[in-house]
């Protein structure tokens, strides 16, 4: 289903239901995360939480590891969705312009990864975001943190 | 992913997990190639790596992960030990279409405990970079 962009005067002016529908529509546009099995968990004003369970196809947790690239993919996705949540429309947010990731500790095989993305500041041109990955069982022990900037395609009304 | 069709196992290609996890080192002739300070890689184009189906563009997270994985593989080959990424940054210069993405990793500094690498990716030749990455890799159990 094609997404229906919402018009809004800025963050906090969209109802919770509309915001959830908006992020679901944005989420559906990303084929990579649909294939990976990433799940949308929570949506707030400029904030999105996603999770990814350990996929059986990676093998037994005694010998397999999370792929090196998985945290970057999740952090980028959460940042992008948070920007849409802040902007209030899918069409206002363009691609990621940069993504910087600091890796604090490796993810544990078999454990779910949770990523919270936040849009910290939204201008007419750029959405500035931060994102943090952790295991839900240890939210105070982040696996990685990221900052990123995304292009904003049109001036908000 | 291997599926079963009428009792026959059918391999319909690598899954997203394995595609993105294993960028292929390649030389100009399409043969595996890895030098000391410079190494070339390719992430084959695949619909499963789309980040936005309306723009038909590659997912930025996949691009960043590809650059990081390529650089890490290069560094591991160079130092002969496993490495962990300490930090990695990616600048997305152009939108990437669903096509092969080639990358060249260059080791900028090789220390005993840390290695700094830079990676550039393109689809239409080196002058037109799609993304540029650089990272710091920690050598696990340096000898």
Interface residues (C-beta under 8 A of the other chain):
Chain A: X2 X3 X29 X30 X31 X32 X33 X35 X36 X55 X57 X58 X67 X68 X69 X70 X72 X73 X74 X75 X76 X77 X80 X95 X96 X97 X98 X99 X100 X101 X102 X103 X106
Chain B: X1 X15 X16 X17 X20 X21 X47 X48 X49 X50 X51 X52 X53 X54 X57 X59 X60 X61 X62 X64 X65 X66 X68 X69 X72 X84 X85 X86 X87 X88 X89 X90 X91 X92 X95
